[in-house]
Amino acid sequence: MLNSSQIKQWAYRLGFDLVGIAPAAVIEYEQSLREYLDKGYQDRMRYLERNAAKRTDPRKLMPEARSIICMAMNYYAPLPEVVDEDIYGKVARFAWGMDYHEVVRKKLKRLAAIIRRELGQPVRLRCMVDTAPLAEKAHAARAGLGWIGKNGLLINEHYGSWLVLGEIITNLELEFDEPAAERCGDCRQCLEACPVGALVKDRVLEARKCISYLTIEQRAEIPVKQAEKMGAWLFGCDICQEVCPFNQEPVSTELAEFQPQPLWCRINLREILEMDEEEFQRRFAGSSLLRAGLQNLQRVAGMIYRQC
């Protein structure tokens, strides 16, 4: 029979930086989720409403689930040096390298294949990367990977919040890890630094104000009052992470897939405004930037350019 230690060693060898195991049990936040939805903070992210019940209980995704193998990968990398002085739009650090969804998903599937091979008998394993209705940060915290900070992100004492998450839900009975202690204390730097006031209180993000939401998810024109506060952010935003005390001495990733691509880290606004769909698909193949779509990037790029 496999044990938790063996699975963790395989996961580390595949390139995961943090691994922990949590019970496939109910996360007690149904009331706070309902309050969040009732206030309309989710805006156009209707999937949060459709799958609200599933988010509180992983057994609604897999009835026979017993354990959740939670993993995280550090994606931090310093910004490559830029020599010209043209007008650029800023890109959130998670999109500087290859699309993390694909990177993490491939490694999760490889881990699942190893578990099946070594176990030698039928086992249920469901791999997830930020797409299924699973409260992944809550389960990662329960698995000891870190705690949920006041900016709503998982924070690890060593890696800070520069982490992407992945999970495998399984019917295997595994040994669970102890949750990490919350260490934000009285610090409110992330809430105070947000220029649009999207962090309305500890661990509560009003998506319809958030720069990341406005530049990636939303497709409508951004209100002028919000646009004036957004600076040069073209795709996503890292402000609440950049000010976090646990991110001040970051550890750079060693993964080749997360090494920054110069044309993806900062985007020339003139070039994106003049780009056609064929060039867009070619230049950003394999990047998370494809998620926004050319029209959306041009919408935001035009807004930034007009303010320069």
Backbone bond lengths (Angstrom), bond angles and torsions (degrees), N, CA, C in turn:
res aa  C-N    CA-C-N  psi(-1)  N-CA   C-N-CA  omega(-1)  CA-C   N-CA-C  phi
1 M - - - 1.475 - - 1.529 109.47 -
2 L 1.323 117.37 137.08 1.457 121.32 179.07 1.514 110.42 -72.23
3 N 1.333 115.69 150.56 1.455 119.33 173.51 1.523 110.07 -120.11
4 S 1.301 115.81 169.36 1.459 121.59 -175.76 1.523 112.04 -61.17
5 S 1.324 116.96 -39.22 1.456 121.26 -177.91 1.522 111.92 -61.46
6 Q 1.323 117.56 -41.47 1.464 121.21 178.90 1.531 110.71 -62.61
7 I 1.324 116.16 -45.22 1.468 120.51 -178.77 1.522 110.18 -62.69
8 K 1.325 117.12 -40.78 1.459 120.35 179.69 1.524 111.14 -63.45
9 Q 1.316 117.49 -41.67 1.466 120.40 179.58 1.518 111.14 -62.42
10 W 1.322 117.75 -41.39 1.469 120.28 177.20 1.521 110.39 -63.02
11 A 1.321 116.52 -41.16 1.469 120.47 -178.89 1.526 110.81 -64.43
12 Y 1.325 117.45 -42.52 1.465 120.30 178.35 1.530 110.93 -62.37
13 R 1.313 116.91 -40.48 1.464 120.31 179.74 1.521 112.43 -64.90
14 L 1.327 116.55 -27.72 1.460 120.83 178.16 1.528 112.69 -78.68
15 G 1.331 117.40 -10.40 1.456 120.38 176.86 1.507 115.87 113.51
16 F 1.338 118.19 3.56 1.457 119.69 175.73 1.528 108.68 -75.03
17 D 1.327 116.19 139.97 1.463 121.05 -178.30 1.521 112.83 -90.79
18 L 1.317 116.95 -28.41 1.462 121.61 -179.83 1.523 108.83 -134.57
19 V 1.323 116.49 137.73 1.467 121.57 178.40 1.521 108.45 -141.04
20 G 1.314 116.24 133.30 1.456 121.35 175.72 1.519 109.15 -151.83
21 I 1.311 116.82 164.33 1.466 120.61 -176.65 1.523 109.54 -127.59
22 A 1.317 114.10 130.16 1.462 121.49 -178.71 1.525 109.81 -120.16
23 P 1.319 117.71 156.09 1.469 119.83 175.40 1.530 110.65 -70.88
24 A 1.308 116.25 144.83 1.468 120.39 176.18 1.521 107.62 -81.11
25 A 1.312 115.53 73.03 1.464 122.11 -174.40 1.524 110.63 -126.02
26 V 1.294 115.44 167.97 1.460 122.50 -177.64 1.529 111.19 -62.15
27 I 1.327 114.99 136.69 1.464 121.86 171.99 1.522 106.78 -98.25
28 E 1.308 117.28 121.96 1.459 121.31 -173.79 1.529 112.00 -83.15
29 Y 1.320 115.73 77.75 1.454 117.31 174.58 1.529 111.72 -144.04
30 E 1.334 115.18 23.98 1.458 119.93 -178.36 1.527 111.61 -60.52
31 Q 1.327 117.31 -42.35 1.462 120.27 -178.01 1.530 110.99 -66.00
32 S 1.348 116.81 -44.16 1.463 119.27 -179.57 1.526 110.70 -66.66
33 L 1.335 117.74 -35.41 1.469 120.79 176.65 1.521 109.92 -65.00
34 R 1.329 117.13 -42.70 1.461 120.29 179.74 1.528 110.82 -63.87
35 E 1.322 117.44 -40.61 1.465 121.04 177.58 1.532 110.52 -63.10
36 Y 1.311 115.82 -40.51 1.468 121.78 178.58 1.535 109.97 -59.94
37 L 1.325 115.91 -47.61 1.467 120.97 -178.63 1.528 111.20 -67.77
38 D 1.323 116.68 -39.20 1.461 120.50 -179.23 1.535 111.67 -63.17
39 K 1.329 116.47 -30.93 1.464 120.75 178.64 1.529 112.50 -80.94
40 G 1.332 116.52 -8.16 1.459 120.35 178.13 1.513 114.39 77.38
41 Y 1.325 117.58 17.19 1.460 120.43 -177.94 1.526 112.46 -63.85
42 Q 1.347 117.44 -23.90 1.453 121.08 -178.80 1.525 112.39 -75.38
43 D 1.325 117.56 -15.86 1.456 124.35 -179.13 1.530 110.64 53.21
44 R 1.336 117.78 -117.14 1.471 120.29 -175.02 1.527 113.62 -89.89
45 M 1.304 118.50 5.44 1.470 120.78 178.63 1.531 109.08 -82.13
46 R 1.329 115.41 71.85 1.463 121.87 -173.87 1.517 112.94 -65.69
47 Y 1.326 117.01 -21.58 1.462 119.52 179.95 1.524 111.63 -61.44
48 L 1.332 117.72 -24.97 1.460 120.19 177.17 1.519 111.14 -65.04
49 E 1.330 116.36 -34.18 1.453 120.88 178.80 1.522 111.15 -76.82
50 R 1.340 116.01 -42.51 1.463 119.90 -176.73 1.523 112.25 -62.75
51 N 1.311 117.04 -35.76 1.457 120.81 -174.05 1.522 113.50 -112.05
52 A 1.323 116.75 24.18 1.469 120.31 -175.90 1.521 111.88 -57.81
53 A 1.328 118.18 -42.96 1.462 120.99 -177.45 1.528 111.59 -65.05
54 K 1.328 116.69 -39.14 1.465 120.47 -178.64 1.524 111.74 -67.03
55 R 1.320 116.69 -29.18 1.463 119.81 -176.16 1.523 112.98 -67.12
56 T 1.306 117.20 -22.17 1.456 119.70 -177.17 1.518 113.13 -89.68
57 D 1.339 117.82 -16.62 1.459 120.51 -174.19 1.531 110.52 -142.54
58 P 1.339 119.04 106.75 1.469 121.42 -179.32 1.519 113.58 -62.55
59 R 1.336 117.60 -18.74 1.462 120.10 178.66 1.523 112.18 -71.48
60 K 1.325 116.67 -11.81 1.466 119.70 173.08 1.525 110.92 -80.78
61 L 1.318 115.75 -13.12 1.462 120.96 172.72 1.529 110.41 -93.24
62 M 1.326 116.50 -32.59 1.469 122.65 176.92 1.530 107.43 -147.07
63 P 1.326 118.12 101.16 1.469 121.05 -174.47 1.525 114.67 -54.77
64 E 1.335 116.52 -33.77 1.460 119.95 -177.43 1.531 113.03 -90.77
65 A 1.327 117.20 8.83 1.471 121.48 -177.35 1.524 111.24 -60.10
66 R 1.344 115.03 139.16 1.458 121.13 177.07 1.528 111.87 -124.71
67 S 1.329 116.81 -30.81 1.467 120.68 -175.38 1.526 110.26 -139.73
68 I 1.337 114.87 153.99 1.461 121.12 173.28 1.519 107.96 -124.39
69 I 1.325 116.18 116.89 1.465 121.27 176.00 1.522 106.02 -85.72
70 C 1.324 116.53 111.62 1.462 122.01 -175.75 1.534 109.65 -103.60
71 M 1.323 116.50 132.97 1.453 120.90 -177.84 1.518 110.94 -134.60
72 A 1.323 115.57 154.53 1.460 120.54 177.85 1.518 109.30 -140.68
73 M 1.335 114.95 149.40 1.453 121.46 177.29 1.524 108.92 -126.97
74 N 1.311 115.74 133.87 1.457 122.42 177.26 1.533 109.50 -77.99
75 Y 1.336 116.75 127.77 1.462 119.27 -179.77 1.535 112.82 -114.41
76 Y 1.326 117.21 7.69 1.463 118.61 -176.15 1.527 111.71 -64.46
77 A 1.344 115.00 136.16 1.469 122.16 173.02 1.522 107.23 -150.43
78 P 1.331 118.34 143.46 1.469 120.52 177.91 1.520 111.15 -69.99
79 L 1.319 115.77 156.40 1.468 121.38 -179.37 1.527 109.84 -72.81
80 P 1.341 117.80 127.62 1.468 120.06 176.06 1.523 110.49 -61.74
81 E 1.310 116.12 150.86 1.465 120.79 -179.71 1.521 110.72 -67.95
82 V 1.335 115.76 135.65 1.466 121.94 178.55 1.521 108.06 -114.83
83 V 1.332 116.86 129.58 1.463 119.84 -172.58 1.527 113.65 -98.27
84 D 1.319 119.19 -26.89 1.466 118.96 -178.42 1.514 111.18 -88.65
85 E 1.307 116.54 171.42 1.465 121.69 -174.37 1.525 112.05 -120.33
86 D 1.305 117.34 29.72 1.460 120.30 178.93 1.528 109.70 -72.68
87 I 1.313 116.16 178.42 1.467 121.37 -177.65 1.530 109.18 -88.77
88 Y 1.331 116.07 122.72 1.457 121.12 -175.52 1.528 111.90 -120.54
89 G 1.333 114.61 152.18 1.452 121.93 170.13 1.514 108.85 -100.94
90 K 1.332 116.97 143.08 1.462 121.74 -177.91 1.528 110.61 -86.97
91 V 1.323 114.84 145.40 1.464 122.26 -178.52 1.525 108.81 -122.13
92 A 1.325 117.26 135.69 1.464 120.94 177.87 1.528 109.61 -59.48
93 R 1.305 115.98 143.71 1.468 122.06 -172.15 1.528 113.18 -59.22
94 F 1.318 119.08 -30.58 1.460 119.83 -177.83 1.521 111.96 -63.93
95 A 1.329 117.93 -18.94 1.465 121.85 -177.80 1.527 113.10 -100.54
96 W 1.327 117.54 9.72 1.466 119.45 179.93 1.520 112.38 -75.27
97 G 1.312 117.20 -27.25 1.460 121.85 179.40 1.521 110.36 -110.57
98 M 1.323 116.41 -160.25 1.464 120.90 -178.70 1.530 110.72 -65.26
99 D 1.314 115.63 154.10 1.465 122.13 -179.74 1.529 109.56 -54.34
100 Y 1.334 115.90 116.96 1.457 119.52 -174.34 1.516 112.57 -64.58
101 H 1.325 117.52 -26.75 1.464 119.42 178.42 1.528 110.62 -57.21
102 E 1.336 115.83 -46.48 1.460 120.29 -178.92 1.520 111.66 -71.58
103 V 1.330 116.82 -39.69 1.470 120.85 -179.19 1.523 110.23 -62.04
104 V 1.334 116.36 -50.17 1.464 120.59 -177.61 1.523 110.67 -68.97
105 R 1.336 116.84 -41.83 1.470 119.81 -177.71 1.535 111.50 -59.19
106 K 1.310 117.15 -43.08 1.466 120.26 179.74 1.521 111.39 -61.62
107 K 1.328 116.26 -41.14 1.463 119.65 -179.44 1.536 111.25 -70.57
108 L 1.323 117.19 -36.39 1.460 119.85 176.61 1.531 110.81 -63.15
109 K 1.316 116.47 -42.12 1.461 119.93 179.97 1.525 111.30 -66.48
110 R 1.326 116.47 -35.62 1.462 119.63 176.94 1.522 110.57 -66.18
111 L 1.336 116.01 -40.70 1.468 119.59 177.57 1.523 110.32 -64.15
112 A 1.330 116.97 -43.30 1.462 120.55 178.96 1.526 111.07 -60.84
113 A 1.333 116.65 -39.04 1.469 120.67 179.09 1.529 110.85 -65.31
114 I 1.339 116.98 -39.10 1.464 120.87 178.23 1.523 110.43 -64.51
115 I 1.339 116.30 -44.05 1.465 120.39 -179.78 1.525 110.53 -60.91
116 R 1.334 117.18 -44.96 1.467 120.78 179.79 1.526 110.95 -62.52
117 R 1.341 115.73 -43.02 1.465 119.74 -178.49 1.516 111.45 -65.00
118 E 1.326 116.79 -45.53 1.462 120.45 -176.44 1.526 112.62 -73.02
119 L 1.335 115.78 -31.99 1.461 119.02 -179.39 1.527 110.88 -72.53
120 G 1.335 116.15 -39.60 1.457 120.36 176.68 1.509 115.01 71.23
121 Q 1.320 116.71 21.26 1.459 121.04 177.24 1.525 108.28 -153.80
122 P 1.333 117.25 162.24 1.470 119.50 -176.78 1.528 112.52 -58.18
123 V 1.330 115.54 139.08 1.459 121.20 179.13 1.535 107.72 -150.89
124 R 1.308 116.90 145.23 1.459 121.33 176.93 1.525 109.14 -93.54
125 L 1.321 116.66 125.92 1.455 122.84 179.10 1.520 107.77 -140.31
126 R 1.308 117.14 120.66 1.469 121.02 178.56 1.525 108.95 -120.80
127 C 1.331 116.02 118.60 1.465 122.64 -177.69 1.525 110.46 -89.36
128 M 1.335 116.59 139.14 1.461 121.14 -177.69 1.524 111.19 -140.72
129 V 1.329 114.91 138.39 1.468 120.79 177.21 1.522 108.89 -138.91
130 D 1.324 117.23 85.45 1.457 120.62 169.33 1.524 114.15 61.13
131 T 1.330 117.93 21.73 1.461 119.40 -178.81 1.525 112.37 -124.27
132 A 1.327 117.71 -33.15 1.464 121.09 179.30 1.531 110.04 -81.73
133 P 1.347 117.21 157.74 1.478 120.58 178.84 1.520 111.51 -75.31
134 L 1.327 115.84 74.23 1.450 122.57 -179.84 1.522 108.49 -127.52
135 A 1.304 116.98 133.70 1.470 121.30 178.03 1.524 108.19 -77.07
136 E 1.333 115.65 73.54 1.461 120.42 -168.45 1.526 113.54 -64.28
137 K 1.314 118.69 -37.53 1.466 119.44 179.45 1.522 110.79 -67.18
138 A 1.318 116.70 -38.61 1.469 120.30 179.35 1.527 110.89 -64.68
139 H 1.333 116.87 -42.09 1.460 119.91 179.03 1.528 111.15 -70.12
140 A 1.341 116.95 -37.10 1.466 120.36 177.71 1.525 110.54 -63.02
141 A 1.325 116.08 -39.23 1.469 120.05 177.27 1.525 110.41 -66.08
142 R 1.311 116.15 -40.74 1.472 120.32 178.78 1.530 110.52 -65.29
143 A 1.352 116.35 -28.48 1.466 121.48 -179.95 1.519 112.40 -84.68
144 G 1.341 117.26 -0.09 1.461 120.79 175.55 1.511 115.43 87.54
145 L 1.327 118.59 11.29 1.465 120.52 -179.27 1.532 111.59 -73.83
146 G 1.291 117.32 -22.56 1.457 122.27 -179.06 1.514 109.27 166.65
147 W 1.315 116.51 -163.00 1.453 121.20 177.78 1.527 108.66 -127.03
148 I 1.309 116.75 160.07 1.460 120.74 177.96 1.518 107.82 -84.22
149 G 1.337 115.64 116.34 1.453 121.03 -177.53 1.514 112.71 -77.13
150 K 1.314 115.72 176.42 1.458 120.69 -179.66 1.529 112.24 -68.61
151 N 1.343 116.90 -16.81 1.464 120.01 174.78 1.526 111.67 -86.45
152 G 1.334 116.46 3.81 1.461 120.88 177.48 1.512 114.29 83.82
153 L 1.337 118.08 2.43 1.464 122.14 -178.21 1.522 110.45 -102.80
154 L 1.332 115.57 155.35 1.451 119.76 174.90 1.523 108.75 -74.08
155 I 1.323 116.64 128.99 1.466 122.04 179.85 1.518 108.78 -117.79
156 N 1.318 115.46 130.11 1.457 122.04 174.99 1.518 108.71 -110.97
157 E 1.322 117.26 141.41 1.458 120.88 -175.78 1.525 112.67 -58.17
158 H 1.335 117.46 -34.34 1.464 121.44 -176.78 1.528 112.49 -89.93
159 Y 1.333 117.15 -43.98 1.463 121.38 -174.24 1.525 113.88 -97.87
160 G 1.313 117.97 -5.48 1.452 119.78 -175.71 1.524 110.29 68.35
161 S 1.329 116.21 -142.66 1.467 119.82 -178.64 1.519 113.04 -107.75
162 W 1.349 117.47 9.78 1.474 120.01 179.79 1.530 109.14 -79.95
163 L 1.323 116.50 65.56 1.451 121.94 -173.03 1.520 111.66 -133.44
164 V 1.326 115.85 141.39 1.465 121.41 167.66 1.520 107.15 -112.70
165 L 1.319 115.85 147.09 1.463 121.54 -170.17 1.523 112.41 -113.94
166 G 1.320 114.85 153.72 1.455 121.77 173.51 1.515 108.54 -150.43
167 E 1.329 116.44 154.51 1.461 120.68 -176.77 1.526 111.17 -140.43
168 I 1.325 114.78 153.46 1.459 122.14 167.68 1.521 107.27 -126.06
169 I 1.321 115.93 116.20 1.468 120.98 173.96 1.528 107.46 -88.14
170 T 1.316 116.93 133.90 1.459 120.04 -176.07 1.520 112.07 -143.24
171 N 1.328 115.13 159.95 1.466 120.49 174.79 1.525 111.81 -89.68
172 L 1.343 117.00 3.70 1.458 120.54 176.46 1.530 110.59 -70.22
173 E 1.326 115.05 139.85 1.467 120.59 173.96 1.522 107.48 -87.47
174 L 1.317 117.64 108.14 1.455 122.16 -176.24 1.530 110.71 -117.49
175 E 1.315 115.16 167.62 1.462 120.52 178.23 1.526 109.19 -82.83
176 F 1.324 117.24 130.20 1.459 121.10 -175.33 1.527 111.89 -90.22
177 D 1.324 115.14 152.48 1.464 121.47 177.13 1.525 110.32 -94.10
178 E 1.310 115.07 162.26 1.452 121.08 178.15 1.527 110.18 -84.43
179 P 1.316 118.73 139.94 1.475 121.14 177.10 1.520 111.40 -61.90
180 A 1.330 116.15 150.87 1.464 120.83 176.87 1.527 109.10 -82.20
181 A 1.309 116.46 150.82 1.465 120.66 178.52 1.523 110.37 -75.61
182 E 1.316 116.57 143.08 1.470 122.47 177.06 1.526 108.51 -72.51
183 R 1.359 116.53 132.83 1.456 118.98 -173.04 1.529 113.60 -128.29
184 C 1.312 118.55 16.53 1.466 119.71 178.36 1.528 111.97 -71.31
185 G 1.320 116.47 -30.82 1.458 120.28 179.30 1.521 112.67 58.50
186 D 1.330 116.08 -134.34 1.466 121.36 -178.99 1.527 112.74 -88.78
187 C 1.310 117.75 -0.38 1.475 121.34 -177.14 1.530 110.73 -62.16
188 R 1.338 115.41 135.47 1.464 121.08 177.87 1.543 111.12 -133.24
189 Q 1.319 115.64 24.04 1.458 118.59 -174.31 1.520 112.72 -61.39
190 C 1.328 117.56 -38.95 1.461 119.57 -178.89 1.526 111.15 -65.30
191 L 1.337 117.24 -42.71 1.461 120.41 179.93 1.522 111.43 -64.32
192 E 1.329 115.93 -40.73 1.462 120.49 -176.81 1.526 112.57 -75.29
193 A 1.334 117.25 -25.62 1.464 120.50 -176.80 1.520 113.57 -83.08
194 C 1.324 117.53 -22.38 1.468 119.91 -177.16 1.525 109.94 -62.83
195 P 1.323 118.66 115.83 1.466 120.92 -173.77 1.524 114.15 -71.07
196 V 1.334 116.65 -18.65 1.474 119.77 -178.18 1.521 112.43 -107.07
197 G 1.332 117.42 3.41 1.462 120.45 177.89 1.512 114.05 65.90
198 A 1.339 117.19 33.93 1.468 120.62 -177.17 1.524 112.33 -74.36
199 L 1.335 116.64 -27.00 1.470 119.95 177.27 1.524 107.62 -86.56
200 V 1.323 115.38 91.55 1.468 120.45 -171.48 1.527 112.14 -74.16
201 K 1.327 116.85 -25.49 1.463 122.51 171.40 1.518 107.53 -164.11
202 D 1.323 117.37 178.44 1.456 120.46 -177.32 1.527 111.48 -51.91
203 R 1.339 115.93 122.65 1.462 123.65 173.77 1.530 113.72 65.28
204 V 1.308 117.52 19.19 1.466 120.81 177.36 1.522 108.83 -124.47
205 L 1.330 115.92 113.18 1.460 122.68 -178.88 1.520 109.92 -107.04
206 E 1.317 116.68 121.50 1.463 121.02 174.90 1.521 107.40 -84.83
207 A 1.329 115.64 100.81 1.468 120.87 -171.10 1.521 112.69 -58.13
208 R 1.328 117.82 -37.46 1.458 120.37 -175.21 1.527 112.54 -67.31
209 K 1.338 117.90 -9.18 1.460 121.43 174.24 1.533 112.16 -102.86
210 C 1.330 115.95 -22.11 1.467 121.81 -169.88 1.534 112.35 -67.05
211 I 1.330 116.24 135.30 1.466 121.28 -179.85 1.525 110.97 -61.87
212 S 1.318 117.77 -39.86 1.462 120.24 178.51 1.526 110.89 -61.21
213 Y 1.316 116.04 -44.89 1.464 119.48 179.24 1.529 111.11 -64.47
214 L 1.316 116.82 -44.64 1.465 121.14 -176.75 1.524 112.38 -65.10
215 T 1.327 117.67 -30.81 1.463 120.64 -176.63 1.527 113.82 -95.21
216 I 1.334 117.64 -18.16 1.462 120.04 -177.10 1.530 112.52 -112.84
217 E 1.322 117.05 -49.77 1.461 121.40 -172.95 1.527 113.27 -87.44
218 Q 1.320 115.98 -45.32 1.460 119.89 -174.90 1.531 111.25 -74.37
219 R 1.301 116.34 146.15 1.463 120.67 179.52 1.528 112.41 -115.53
220 A 1.326 117.41 -5.25 1.465 120.51 -179.43 1.524 110.42 -87.01
221 E 1.319 116.10 168.14 1.465 120.59 177.34 1.528 110.04 -64.36
222 I 1.307 115.71 140.92 1.461 121.09 -179.70 1.528 109.07 -82.37
223 P 1.333 118.35 129.47 1.466 120.65 179.37 1.530 111.34 -53.96
224 V 1.324 116.40 143.23 1.461 122.07 -174.88 1.523 111.93 -56.70
225 K 1.328 117.66 -43.38 1.467 120.38 -177.55 1.521 111.83 -61.98
226 Q 1.351 116.60 -35.05 1.457 120.00 177.32 1.521 110.60 -75.85
227 A 1.333 116.08 -41.96 1.463 120.97 -178.32 1.522 111.33 -58.43
228 E 1.313 116.52 -37.12 1.467 120.66 -178.38 1.527 112.73 -65.77
229 K 1.337 116.86 -21.21 1.463 121.32 -177.32 1.533 112.76 -98.50
230 M 1.319 117.36 -5.72 1.460 121.02 -171.03 1.520 114.18 -85.35
231 G 1.308 117.83 -13.50 1.454 119.49 -178.42 1.515 111.58 65.86
232 A 1.325 116.61 -141.53 1.467 121.31 -175.01 1.528 112.55 -101.15
233 W 1.335 118.04 19.49 1.458 119.65 -179.66 1.529 110.70 -70.00
234 L 1.321 115.92 116.48 1.465 122.66 -178.96 1.518 111.90 -96.39
235 F 1.335 116.84 -35.99 1.457 121.54 -176.72 1.527 108.04 -144.69
236 G 1.316 115.60 104.65 1.449 119.85 -179.59 1.515 112.91 78.56
237 C 1.324 115.85 -170.94 1.465 122.10 -178.39 1.523 108.59 -162.09
238 D 1.335 116.70 142.51 1.466 121.70 -179.81 1.532 112.98 -120.12
239 I 1.301 118.50 9.07 1.464 120.58 -171.26 1.528 112.26 -57.57
240 C 1.324 117.72 -47.20 1.469 119.46 -177.03 1.522 111.84 -67.69
241 Q 1.325 117.47 -18.50 1.460 120.54 175.18 1.529 110.98 -87.91
242 E 1.302 116.48 -39.28 1.462 120.73 -176.78 1.528 112.45 -61.47
243 V 1.330 117.31 -31.50 1.470 119.89 -177.58 1.522 113.19 -89.15
244 C 1.334 117.39 -10.60 1.464 121.00 -176.16 1.533 110.60 -65.27
245 P 1.335 118.35 129.76 1.468 121.31 179.43 1.529 113.58 -56.51
246 F 1.327 117.54 -29.55 1.463 120.27 -179.18 1.527 112.82 -79.11
247 N 1.336 116.66 -2.82 1.469 120.52 177.98 1.528 112.52 -109.03
248 Q 1.311 117.42 10.52 1.465 119.35 -174.12 1.530 113.50 -82.28
249 E 1.313 118.13 -17.70 1.464 121.61 174.89 1.527 108.28 -127.79
250 P 1.332 116.13 68.64 1.465 120.60 -172.21 1.525 113.30 -69.02
251 V 1.323 114.04 151.55 1.457 122.20 175.49 1.519 107.56 -99.35
252 S 1.312 118.13 123.55 1.463 121.24 -178.25 1.528 110.81 -75.71
253 T 1.310 115.45 139.26 1.461 120.40 179.01 1.523 111.18 -68.11
254 E 1.318 115.89 147.96 1.455 121.01 175.70 1.525 111.82 -102.35
255 L 1.319 117.20 -3.99 1.457 120.72 -178.24 1.524 111.39 -73.09
256 A 1.317 116.32 130.27 1.467 121.47 179.75 1.521 110.99 -61.47
257 E 1.347 116.45 -36.17 1.465 119.95 -176.55 1.524 113.07 -65.00
258 F 1.327 117.30 -25.42 1.459 120.65 -177.47 1.522 113.41 -100.86
259 Q 1.321 117.33 7.84 1.458 119.19 176.04 1.527 108.89 -69.33
260 P 1.338 118.04 136.60 1.470 120.74 -174.60 1.529 113.29 -66.28
261 Q 1.311 114.56 134.95 1.459 121.68 174.28 1.530 107.86 -93.87
262 P 1.321 119.26 123.12 1.472 121.76 -174.14 1.525 114.69 -51.74
263 L 1.330 117.54 -38.14 1.463 119.93 -177.70 1.515 113.15 -79.41
264 W 1.348 117.06 -6.28 1.455 120.15 -179.53 1.525 112.59 -105.46
265 C 1.333 118.10 -20.65 1.467 121.44 -173.98 1.525 112.84 -73.28
266 R 1.312 115.91 -42.43 1.465 122.91 177.46 1.514 105.74 -138.39
267 I 1.316 116.73 132.30 1.466 119.53 -171.53 1.513 110.63 -112.88
268 N 1.322 115.03 125.54 1.455 121.68 177.82 1.529 109.16 -62.73
269 L 1.324 116.42 119.37 1.466 120.08 -174.38 1.527 112.10 -66.82
270 R 1.297 116.99 -37.57 1.469 119.40 178.49 1.527 110.46 -61.85
271 E 1.331 114.92 -42.85 1.463 118.71 -178.27 1.522 111.89 -65.62
272 I 1.327 117.42 -42.71 1.467 119.30 -178.22 1.521 110.76 -68.38
273 L 1.328 117.63 -33.58 1.467 120.64 179.45 1.525 112.11 -70.29
274 E 1.325 116.96 -26.21 1.468 121.31 -179.34 1.524 112.74 -98.17
275 M 1.323 117.34 -1.72 1.457 122.10 -173.47 1.523 111.97 -76.97
276 D 1.345 117.06 144.76 1.465 120.79 172.53 1.524 109.05 -101.84
277 E 1.316 116.61 173.30 1.458 121.41 -173.88 1.528 112.17 -62.41
278 E 1.311 117.36 -39.23 1.463 120.38 -179.23 1.529 111.14 -62.35
279 E 1.323 116.73 -45.39 1.451 120.90 179.11 1.523 110.61 -66.62
280 F 1.324 117.77 -38.54 1.464 122.59 178.67 1.522 110.86 -59.66
281 Q 1.339 116.45 -48.34 1.460 120.68 -179.86 1.523 111.73 -64.47
282 R 1.317 117.12 -36.06 1.461 121.07 -179.28 1.533 111.13 -70.49
283 R 1.329 116.00 -48.38 1.456 119.91 -174.43 1.520 112.95 -68.58
284 F 1.335 116.95 -33.97 1.464 119.44 -174.47 1.529 113.41 -110.01
285 A 1.323 116.73 21.22 1.467 120.45 177.31 1.523 109.85 -58.61
286 G 1.328 116.59 127.19 1.459 121.57 -178.98 1.507 114.64 87.26
287 S 1.333 117.45 0.05 1.460 122.04 -176.59 1.525 111.88 -101.31
288 S 1.330 115.47 152.65 1.465 120.83 173.77 1.521 111.31 -66.37
289 L 1.321 117.76 -18.73 1.460 121.48 -178.44 1.521 112.18 -62.69
290 L 1.318 117.22 -24.09 1.459 120.14 177.72 1.520 111.52 -61.51
291 R 1.328 115.49 -26.40 1.468 120.06 -178.28 1.524 112.17 -60.07
292 A 1.331 116.41 -35.48 1.462 119.62 -178.46 1.518 111.94 -72.18
293 G 1.331 116.49 -34.05 1.465 120.24 -176.01 1.517 111.34 85.48
294 L 1.313 116.40 150.31 1.457 121.24 -176.25 1.522 112.36 -62.06
295 Q 1.323 117.36 -45.19 1.467 120.08 -177.57 1.516 111.92 -60.01
296 N 1.317 116.23 -40.67 1.460 119.79 -179.59 1.525 110.96 -67.61
297 L 1.337 116.91 -43.23 1.459 119.84 178.19 1.523 111.07 -62.50
298 Q 1.315 116.57 -38.88 1.463 120.03 179.04 1.524 111.14 -68.09
299 R 1.326 116.52 -34.55 1.468 120.84 176.55 1.523 110.31 -60.59
300 V 1.342 116.13 -48.66 1.450 119.98 -178.79 1.529 111.09 -71.04
301 A 1.336 116.58 -39.48 1.463 121.32 179.79 1.525 110.47 -60.65
302 G 1.312 116.83 -41.53 1.464 120.58 178.18 1.505 111.97 -63.21
303 M 1.334 116.45 -39.23 1.461 121.15 178.27 1.531 110.48 -62.93
304 I 1.342 116.45 -45.92 1.467 120.31 179.12 1.515 111.34 -63.89
305 Y 1.321 115.61 -43.65 1.458 120.99 -176.49 1.520 111.69 -61.92
306 R 1.321 116.37 -37.62 1.474 120.50 -179.49 1.524 111.46 -67.56
307 Q 1.338 117.28 -24.58 1.457 120.82 -179.23 1.512 113.46 -87.83
308 C 1.344 116.74 -12.59 1.472 120.76 -177.71 1.522 111.13 -76.70
